[in-house]
Amino acid sequence: MTARSALRRYMLVSFLTWLPVGLMAATMVLLMTARGLGLAEVGLAVTVFSVVTATLELPTGGLADVLGRRVVLAASAAFTVAALALMAVSTTFWMFVAGGALKGVARALSSGPATSWYVDTLHGIEGRDADLKPGLARGGAMESVALCVGVLAGGGLPLLVPAQLIFPLAAPPLAGAAAAAVLLVVVVFAMPEPAHARRSVASVLREVPSTVGAGIRLAAGAPVLRRMTAAAAASGVVLCSIELLTPGRLAGLAGTAERGSLAYAVVSALGFAGSAAGSALAPRAARMAGSSAGGAIAGTVLAALSVGALAATAGLDGPAGLVSAGLAYMTLFAGLSVAGLLCLEMTHNAVSAAERTTITSTSSLSLQAGGVVANLTLGALAGQAGVAVAWIGAALVVLASALLFVRMPAPTGSSRSPAPRARSHSG
């Protein structure tokens, strides 16, 4: 396999992994409320997803490091198919809770294996000094493109399907299940993994806990990884704040829930377009800032200012409110993608291949934990003091996280080589 071939496969898998998420994003809350759930029950179902994801992040990351990237990613695709198919036919609170739990398992399984597969493959072809930023940037851009395409298609699909054929709001999760089935086929046939010795179930169960334990010790003991973990938690807070508060804000601006769904799809698509641009521009941002840490500071500050802009324009009505939300989403996701891509590079350069997926799962665990905290606090704060106050709180959290990248220490722990200098690449 060549580096170009590995990159093409990584980009395809990145796209297909996030397409189902995009397809169901715009109508998920509307589907649950249309089936009789109250807002408190919707929040609980979403919290179940976050808790399951956070609980399984490290065990599934260790499983990928023991069994291989392809097996775990294929399992994630299979769980996604089951979760979205169940969501499409769910009619009760507990069915949606079960769907949320299955989605949590799928998300935990998908955290890291594809990226680790690409990094390991590129290191095998070009050596440990291979520049990771161009390929990781293209993979991140494809994830954002998938979310952008998916949320637009999912937001418009209920208006196109015949109501007598299928409940309109159930169409997007069914389409997501079909996309996940395609991902399963691609992973099985297009992600070759180096052969390894056959393992017994007992040996796997013995080795996964030790792999997870080593990952926790490494994340707690390495200065770079401690900072990356804290930065991921701050990202979880700001992401949850906009996902929780924006749909209701846009529904109020649009006038009805149906129009609000379409407005949210358009605004989210703009955000994902900004995310794709941020991923593509991350290498250049690192070069202009003089280092990956400097580029991450710039991206984090941009994200904080964007959330502040959401708060400042929370009182606008009509088209002005919609336009300001769309612009804020674009710059917010661009900033988060710049910082996230460079954090990913710094994380991968601080660990060895044996620990790569476990450490990636540690970051995802921290992000989910930040989301859970925000879900339990920002909603109540918005209800008592208003959406603008909650967004200001989220902006302050992410702005403070920029300090984590100041005087970034050199990689230590199990890394066998220093992080490569930022180079000029357009991708």
DOLO-560176 format. One record per residue (C-alpha): residue number from 1; x, y, z; chain. Coordinates in steps of 0.05 Angstrom, whole numbers. Each point is the difference from the previous one (the first is absolute). Example, Ala and Ser with C-alpha at 12.3 -4.5 7.8 and 13.67 -1.06 7.14 Angstrom:
<pts>
[pt 1, [246, -90, 156], A],
[pt 2, [27, 69, -13], A],
</pts>
This chain:
<pts>
[pt 1, [0, 0, 0], A],
[pt 2, [25, 70, -16], A],
[pt 3, [-8, 63, 42], A],
[pt 4, [-49, 28, -51], A],
[pt 5, [-43, -64, 2], A],
[pt 6, [-1, 1, 76], A],
[pt 7, [-21, 73, 0], A],
[pt 8, [-57, -14, -49], A],
[pt 9, [-27, -56, 43], A],
[pt 10, [7, 40, 63], A],
[pt 11, [-39, 58, -31], A],
[pt 12, [-55, -46, -24], A],
[pt 13, [-8, -34, 68], A],
[pt 14, [1, 69, 35], A],
[pt 15, [-56, 23, -45], A],
[pt 16, [-43, -62, 10], A],
[pt 17, [11, -1, 75], A],
[pt 18, [-32, 69, 9], A],
[pt 19, [-52, -1, -55], A],
[pt 20, [-51, -38, 43], A],
[pt 21, [10, 50, 57], A],
[pt 22, [-14, 58, -47], A],
[pt 23, [-61, -33, -30], A],
[pt 24, [-35, -6, 67], A],
[pt 25, [25, 64, 33], A],
[pt 26, [-53, 50, -25], A],
[pt 27, [-61, -41, 18], A],
[pt 28, [21, -42, 60], A],
[pt 29, [-33, 45, 53], A],
[pt 30, [-61, 12, -43], A],
[pt 31, [-10, -75, -10], A],
[pt 32, [2, -13, 74], A],
[pt 33, [-48, 56, 16], A],
[pt 34, [-47, -21, -56], A],
[pt 35, [-3, -70, 30], A],
[pt 36, [-23, 29, 67], A],
[pt 37, [64, 14, 39], A],
[pt 38, [5, 63, 42], A],
[pt 39, [63, 43, -1], A],
[pt 40, [24, -29, 66], A],
[pt 41, [-6, -71, -29], A],
[pt 42, [36, 22, -63], A],
[pt 43, [57, 28, 43], A],
[pt 44, [3, -65, 39], A],
[pt 45, [4, -42, -63], A],
[pt 46, [57, 43, -25], A],
[pt 47, [35, -4, 67], A],
[pt 48, [-4, -77, -3], A],
[pt 49, [36, 4, -66], A],
[pt 50, [55, 44, 30], A],
[pt 51, [7, -43, 62], A],
[pt 52, [5, -65, -39], A],
[pt 53, [51, 31, -47], A],
[pt 54, [42, 27, 57], A],
[pt 55, [-3, -66, 38], A],
[pt 56, [23, -42, -59], A],
[pt 57, [52, 47, -30], A],
[pt 58, [61, -29, 34], A],
[pt 59, [-20, -74, -2], A],
[pt 60, [-16, 4, -75], A],
[pt 61, [63, 39, -13], A],
[pt 62, [40, -55, 34], A],
[pt 63, [-39, -52, -40], A],
[pt 64, [22, 34, -65], A],
[pt 65, [72, -1, 22], A],
[pt 66, [-5, -74, 17], A],
[pt 67, [-44, -28, -56], A],
[pt 68, [14, 49, -55], A],
[pt 69, [-31, 63, -29], A],
[pt 70, [-42, -32, -55], A],
[pt 71, [-38, -48, 46], A],
[pt 72, [-20, 54, 48], A],
[pt 73, [-20, 49, -54], A],
[pt 74, [-43, -53, -34], A],
[pt 75, [-34, -14, 66], A],
[pt 76, [-14, 75, 7], A],
[pt 77, [-34, 0, -68], A],
[pt 78, [-43, -59, 18], A],
[pt 79, [-23, 33, 66], A],
[pt 80, [-16, 64, -39], A],
[pt 81, [-45, -39, -48], A],
[pt 82, [-37, -31, 59], A],
[pt 83, [-5, 66, 39], A],
[pt 84, [-28, 41, -57], A],
[pt 85, [-47, -54, -24], A],
[pt 86, [-28, -4, 71], A],
[pt 87, [-7, 75, 5], A],
[pt 88, [-40, 2, -64], A],
[pt 89, [-53, -47, 29], A],
[pt 90, [3, 23, 73], A],
[pt 91, [-66, 23, 30], A],
[pt 92, [16, 1, 75], A],
[pt 93, [50, 33, 46], A],
[pt 94, [35, -66, 16], A],
[pt 95, [8, -18, -73], A],
[pt 96, [34, 67, -11], A],
[pt 97, [44, -13, 61], A],
[pt 98, [20, -67, -29], A],
[pt 99, [15, 33, -66], A],
[pt 100, [42, 52, 36], A],
[pt 101, [39, -54, 36], A],
[pt 102, [14, -36, -66], A],
[pt 103, [23, 65, -31], A],
[pt 104, [46, 11, 60], A],
[pt 105, [32, -68, -11], A],
[pt 106, [9, 16, -74], A],
[pt 107, [31, 68, 15], A],
[pt 108, [48, -29, 51], A],
[pt 109, [22, -54, -48], A],
[pt 110, [12, 51, -56], A],
[pt 111, [44, 46, 42], A],
[pt 112, [70, -8, -28], A],
[pt 113, [5, -64, -41], A],
[pt 114, [-3, 32, -68], A],
[pt 115, [51, 55, 17], A],
[pt 116, [45, -51, 34], A],
[pt 117, [-4, -45, -61], A],
[pt 118, [22, 57, -45], A],
[pt 119, [56, 23, 46], A],
[pt 120, [27, -71, 9], A],
[pt 121, [-5, -13, -75], A],
[pt 122, [36, 65, -18], A],
[pt 123, [54, -13, 51], A],
[pt 124, [10, -69, -30], A],
[pt 125, [8, 30, -69], A],
[pt 126, [39, 64, 14], A],
[pt 127, [28, -11, 70], A],
[pt 128, [-11, 35, 66], A],
[pt 129, [21, 67, -29], A],
[pt 130, [-59, 1, -48], A],
[pt 131, [-39, 66, 2], A],
[pt 132, [-68, -17, 28], A],
[pt 133, [-34, 68, -9], A],
[pt 134, [-19, -3, -74], A],
[pt 135, [-34, -68, 5], A],
[pt 136, [-34, 14, 66], A],
[pt 137, [-24, 67, -27], A],
[pt 138, [-31, -33, -61], A],
[pt 139, [-33, -53, 44], A],
[pt 140, [-28, 54, 46], A],
[pt 141, [-25, 39, -60], A],
[pt 142, [-36, -62, -27], A],
[pt 143, [-34, -9, 68], A],
[pt 144, [-25, 71, -4], A],
[pt 145, [-23, -8, -72], A],
[pt 146, [-39, -62, 21], A],
[pt 147, [-34, 37, 56], A],
[pt 148, [-16, 58, -46], A],
[pt 149, [-29, -44, -54], A],
[pt 150, [-36, -44, 50], A],
[pt 151, [-33, 55, 40], A],
[pt 152, [-26, 34, -63], A],
[pt 153, [-27, -65, -28], A],
[pt 154, [-29, -20, 67], A],
[pt 155, [-33, 67, 11], A],
[pt 156, [-34, -1, -68], A],
[pt 157, [-17, -74, -5], A],
[pt 158, [-63, 3, 44], A],
[pt 159, [-29, 51, -50], A],
[pt 160, [12, -48, -59], A],
[pt 161, [-23, -69, 24], A],
[pt 162, [-74, -18, -7], A],
[pt 163, [-34, 3, 68], A],
[pt 164, [-42, -61, -18], A],
[pt 165, [62, -41, -13], A],
[pt 166, [41, 17, 62], A],
[pt 167, [-3, 47, 59], A],
[pt 168, [39, 59, -30], A],
[pt 169, [44, 14, 61], A],
[pt 170, [21, -74, 1], A],
[pt 171, [30, 4, -70], A],
[pt 172, [66, 33, 20], A],
[pt 173, [21, -54, 51], A],
[pt 174, [-19, -55, -50], A],
[pt 175, [45, 34, -51], A],
[pt 176, [54, 3, 52], A],
[pt 177, [-6, -74, 14], A],
[pt 178, [9, -14, -75], A],
[pt 179, [62, 45, -2], A],
[pt 180, [29, -38, 60], A],
[pt 181, [-12, -66, -36], A],
[pt 182, [43, 27, -58], A],
[pt 183, [54, 19, 50], A],
[pt 184, [0, -71, 27], A],
[pt 185, [13, -28, -69], A],
[pt 186, [55, 50, -14], A],
[pt 187, [36, -13, 66], A],
[pt 188, [-1, -75, -10], A],
[pt 189, [27, 2, -71], A],
[pt 190, [41, 64, -5], A],
[pt 191, [39, 5, 65], A],
[pt 192, [53, -55, -2], A],
[pt 193, [36, -10, 66], A],
[pt 194, [66, -35, 11], A],
[pt 195, [-10, -73, 19], A],
[pt 196, [7, -15, 74], A],
[pt 197, [-1, -63, 41], A],
[pt 198, [-67, -31, 15], A],
[pt 199, [-23, 18, 70], A],
[pt 200, [-44, -36, 48], A],
[pt 201, [-58, 36, 34], A],
[pt 202, [34, -9, 67], A],
[pt 203, [65, 32, -23], A],
[pt 204, [-38, 59, -30], A],
[pt 205, [-38, 12, 65], A],
[pt 206, [65, -3, 39], A],
[pt 207, [36, 49, -45], A],
[pt 208, [-53, 53, -10], A],
[pt 209, [-2, 23, 73], A],
[pt 210, [77, 5, 2], A],
[pt 211, [-1, 40, -64], A],
[pt 212, [-53, 47, 29], A],
[pt 213, [38, 7, 65], A],
[pt 214, [63, 18, -37], A],
[pt 215, [-38, 52, -40], A],
[pt 216, [-29, 31, 63], A],
[pt 217, [69, 3, 33], A],
[pt 218, [30, 30, -63], A],
[pt 219, [-55, 53, -7], A],
[pt 220, [8, 19, 74], A],
[pt 221, [76, -1, -1], A],
[pt 222, [18, 34, -65], A],
[pt 223, [-6, 77, 2], A],
[pt 224, [-21, 5, -73], A],
[pt 225, [-55, -52, 8], A],
[pt 226, [-26, 32, 64], A],
[pt 227, [-10, 65, -37], A],
[pt 228, [-32, -33, -61], A],
[pt 229, [-49, -36, 46], A],
[pt 230, [-21, 66, 33], A],
[pt 231, [-7, 34, -68], A],
[pt 232, [-46, -56, -23], A],
[pt 233, [-44, 11, 61], A],
[pt 234, [-6, 74, -16], A],
[pt 235, [-19, -17, -72], A],
[pt 236, [-54, -46, 27], A],
[pt 237, [-30, 57, 41], A],
[pt 238, [-5, 48, -59], A],
[pt 239, [-26, -53, -49], A],
[pt 240, [-54, -21, 49], A],
[pt 241, [-19, 72, 12], A],
[pt 242, [-16, 13, -73], A],
[pt 243, [-33, -68, -14], A],
[pt 244, [-44, 8, 61], A],
[pt 245, [-21, 73, -8], A],
[pt 246, [2, 15, -75], A],
[pt 247, [-59, -43, -25], A],
[pt 248, [-49, 35, 46], A],
[pt 249, [28, 68, -17], A],
[pt 250, [-7, -13, -75], A],
[pt 251, [-70, -30, 7], A],
[pt 252, [-21, 65, 35], A],
[pt 253, [30, 41, -57], A],
[pt 254, [-31, -43, -55], A],
[pt 255, [-69, -2, 31], A],
[pt 256, [-14, -75, -2], A],
[pt 257, [36, -64, 18], A],
[pt 258, [1, -24, -72], A],
[pt 259, [30, 65, -25], A],
[pt 260, [47, 0, 59], A],
[pt 261, [25, -68, -20], A],
[pt 262, [17, 25, -70], A],
[pt 263, [32, 63, 29], A],
[pt 264, [41, -42, 48], A],
[pt 265, [22, -45, -58], A],
[pt 266, [23, 60, -40], A],
[pt 267, [36, 33, 58], A],
[pt 268, [33, -67, 20], A],
[pt 269, [21, -10, -72], A],
[pt 270, [34, 68, 1], A],
[pt 271, [34, -21, 64], A],
[pt 272, [25, -65, -30], A],
[pt 273, [25, 38, -61], A],
[pt 274, [39, 44, 48], A],
[pt 275, [26, -63, 33], A],
[pt 276, [24, -28, -66], A],
[pt 277, [35, 66, -15], A],
[pt 278, [31, 1, 70], A],
[pt 279, [28, -71, -9], A],
[pt 280, [29, 18, -68], A],
[pt 281, [31, 64, 27], A],
[pt 282, [28, -30, 65], A],
[pt 283, [70, -14, -29], A],
[pt 284, [5, 71, -26], A],
[pt 285, [-24, 28, 67], A],
[pt 286, [54, -40, 35], A],
[pt 287, [53, 27, -49], A],
[pt 288, [-24, 72, 8], A],
[pt 289, [-2, -6, 76], A],
[pt 290, [69, -31, 2], A],
[pt 291, [-22, -67, 31], A],
[pt 292, [-59, -47, 7], A],
[pt 293, [-12, 27, 71], A],
[pt 294, [-3, 71, -27], A],
[pt 295, [-49, -20, -54], A],
[pt 296, [-43, -34, 53], A],
[pt 297, [-2, 64, 41], A],
[pt 298, [-24, 39, -61], A],
[pt 299, [-55, -51, -14], A],
[pt 300, [-23, -2, 72], A],
[pt 301, [-4, 76, 6], A],
[pt 302, [-40, 3, -65], A],
[pt 303, [-48, -52, 27], A],
[pt 304, [-9, 39, 65], A],
[pt 305, [-14, 65, -38], A],
[pt 306, [-51, -36, -43], A],
[pt 307, [-40, -26, 59], A],
[pt 308, [4, 71, 29], A],
[pt 309, [-30, 25, -65], A],
[pt 310, [-57, -50, 7], A],
[pt 311, [-14, 28, 69], A],
[pt 312, [5, 72, -24], A],
[pt 313, [-51, -12, -56], A],
[pt 314, [-49, -42, 40], A],
[pt 315, [-49, 57, 0], A],
[pt 316, [-4, 8, -75], A],
[pt 317, [-64, -22, -35], A],
[pt 318, [-17, -23, -70], A],
[pt 319, [51, -5, -57], A],
[pt 320, [52, 39, 39], A],
[pt 321, [-1, -52, 55], A],
[pt 322, [6, -58, -49], A],
[pt 323, [57, 33, -38], A],
[pt 324, [38, 17, 63], A],
[pt 325, [-8, -72, 25], A],
[pt 326, [25, -28, -66], A],
[pt 327, [62, 45, 0], A],
[pt 328, [15, -16, 73], A],
[pt 329, [-6, -74, -14], A],
[pt 330, [48, 4, -59], A],
[pt 331, [55, 35, 39], A],
[pt 332, [-12, -42, 63], A],
[pt 333, [9, -66, -36], A],
[pt 334, [58, 26, -40], A],
[pt 335, [36, 19, 65], A],
[pt 336, [-17, -65, 34], A],
[pt 337, [25, -40, -60], A],
[pt 338, [67, 37, -3], A],
[pt 339, [11, -12, 74], A],
[pt 340, [-26, -72, -3], A],
[pt 341, [43, -21, -59], A],
[pt 342, [63, 28, 32], A],
[pt 343, [-18, -31, 67], A],
[pt 344, [-7, -67, -37], A],
[pt 345, [69, 8, -30], A],
[pt 346, [32, 18, 66], A],
[pt 347, [-35, -59, 33], A],
[pt 348, [22, -51, -52], A],
[pt 349, [72, 26, 2], A],
[pt 350, [1, -11, 76], A],
[pt 351, [-16, -75, -2], A],
[pt 352, [22, -64, -32], A],
[pt 353, [-42, -43, -48], A],
[pt 354, [-17, -49, 56], A],
[pt 355, [-35, 54, 40], A],
[pt 356, [-27, 44, -57], A],
[pt 357, [-73, -19, 0], A],
[pt 358, [-5, -4, 76], A],
[pt 359, [26, 71, 6], A],
[pt 360, [-47, 25, -54], A],
[pt 361, [-57, -31, 39], A],
[pt 362, [24, 36, 62], A],
[pt 363, [-9, 66, -36], A],
[pt 364, [-69, -21, -25], A],
[pt 365, [-18, -21, 71], A],
[pt 366, [20, 69, 25], A],
[pt 367, [-41, 33, -54], A],
[pt 368, [-62, -41, 18], A],
[pt 369, [10, 16, 74], A],
[pt 370, [2, 74, -16], A],
[pt 371, [-64, -8, -39], A],
[pt 372, [-35, -36, 58], A],
[pt 373, [19, 56, 48], A],
[pt 374, [-25, 53, -49], A],
[pt 375, [-64, -39, -12], A],
[pt 376, [-15, -1, 74], A],
[pt 377, [17, 73, 13], A],
[pt 378, [-8, 44, -61], A],
[pt 379, [-72, -20, -13], A],
[pt 380, [-21, 19, 70], A],
[pt 381, [41, 65, -5], A],
[pt 382, [-34, 18, -66], A],
[pt 383, [-68, -14, 30], A],
[pt 384, [13, 47, 59], A],
[pt 385, [44, 54, -29], A],
[pt 386, [-9, -6, -75], A],
[pt 387, [36, -32, -59], A],
[pt 388, [49, 58, -6], A],
[pt 389, [26, -10, 71], A],
[pt 390, [10, -75, -12], A],
[pt 391, [39, 14, -64], A],
[pt 392, [43, 51, 36], A],
[pt 393, [18, -53, 51], A],
[pt 394, [20, -49, -55], A],
[pt 395, [41, 54, -35], A],
[pt 396, [39, 14, 64], A],
[pt 397, [15, -74, 10], A],
[pt 398, [28, -9, -71], A],
[pt 399, [39, 66, 4], A],
[pt 400, [33, -23, 65], A],
[pt 401, [20, -65, -34], A],
[pt 402, [46, 39, -47], A],
[pt 403, [48, 7, 59], A],
[pt 404, [12, -76, -5], A],
[pt 405, [41, 10, -63], A],
[pt 406, [46, 54, 28], A],
[pt 407, [71, -25, 9], A],
[pt 408, [-19, -69, -24], A],
[pt 409, [52, -51, 26], A],
[pt 410, [35, -46, -48], A],
[pt 411, [-30, -70, -10], A],
[pt 412, [23, -51, 51], A],
[pt 413, [-23, -69, 23], A],
[pt 414, [0, -53, -54], A],
[pt 415, [13, 45, -60], A],
[pt 416, [63, -22, -35], A],
[pt 417, [10, 65, -39], A],
[pt 418, [-16, 73, 9], A],
[pt 419, [-61, 31, -32], A],
[pt 420, [15, 22, -71], A],
[pt 421, [5, 74, -14], A],
[pt 422, [-61, 31, -32], A],
[pt 423, [9, 2, -76], A],
[pt 424, [-37, 37, -53], A],
[pt 425, [-54, -43, -31], A],
[pt 426, [-65, 22, -31], A],
[pt 427, [-37, -64, 20], A],
</pts>
